[in-house]
Amino acid sequence: MTYSILKAIKGNALRVEGEEEYIDVQKLLNYVVDEVPKLAMSIGGVQQPFFKSPAHQQSYDIGRVDNLLKGAIKLTTPRPVLLTSYFIDANEVYDSLNLSKKLDAYLENRSYENKEKSFSFSYAREIPNAYRISGTYRYTEEKIELMIAVTQNNIRVGNTISLQVDRDKNVDDMVQEIYDQVMKRIFD
C-alpha cells in the first residue's frame, strides 16, 4: 500500500489545477484501491483494500506536490521472484539427489543475503512474471550432466544451461554452480 501511495504522489494520481498539483484524498485512495491488488498479485499475494465514504462526502486536498517532492520519492524496481524449482533424475524419474529441495533452501537463504542481485523466493507454484528453475540430471561414468531451463511465464529465458560436474562432487557444490549460472541468466 505504501508503494502505491508513493506512486500516486509521484504523479500517478494527482489533481492538476493550472500549473499546480495537489494530493486529492479521494483520487489518492481510489488509485491505491486499484493498484494494490495488481502489485500483490505480481508477487503471489492477495490484497484487496477498500475505500468507503458517504455518498455526500466531497473530497479535499491534503497537500501540494512540487518537483522537489517528486524527486525525493525514490521508488525501487520490484525484485524478480524465483519460484520453487523442479529437478528430476532422468534415469530414475524422480529427484534422487533431492536437488530441488536443496536448491530451494539455498535460494530462500540467498534471497535474504544477496544485495547485488536482489530477488525474492517463493515456494508458490505460479506467480505472474516469476522465474522458475527446472531441469534434469543424468549420471555418466565420471560425470553428472545437468540440463537446466530458466522460464518466465512458461517461456524459456535464453538457451538451456548445460553443466557437467564430477560424479563425486557433493550436491551443495552443484547447487552453487546452478545458482551462479541462473543469476547470470536473470541479471546479466
Secondary structure as GFF3:
##gff-version 3
##sequence-region A 1 188
A	DSSP	alpha_helix	2	7	.	.	.	ID=ss1
A	DSSP	pi_helix	8	12	.	.	.	ID=ss2
A	DSSP	beta_strand	15	17	.	.	.	ID=ss3
A	DSSP	beta_strand	20	24	.	.	.	ID=ss4
A	DSSP	alpha_helix	25	42	.	.	.	ID=ss5
A	DSSP	beta_strand	61	65	.	.	.	ID=ss6
A	DSSP	alpha_helix	67	72	.	.	.	ID=ss7
A	DSSP	beta_strand	81	83	.	.	.	ID=ss8
A	DSSP	beta_strand	86	89	.	.	.	ID=ss9
A	DSSP	alpha_helix	99	113	.	.	.	ID=ss10
A	DSSP	beta_strand	120	122	.	.	.	ID=ss11
A	DSSP	beta_strand	131	139	.	.	.	ID=ss12
A	DSSP	beta_strand	143	152	.	.	.	ID=ss13
A	DSSP	beta_strand	155	156	.	.	.	ID=ss14
A	DSSP	beta_strand	161	166	.	.	.	ID=ss15
A	DSSP	alpha_helix	171	187	.	.	.	ID=ss16
###
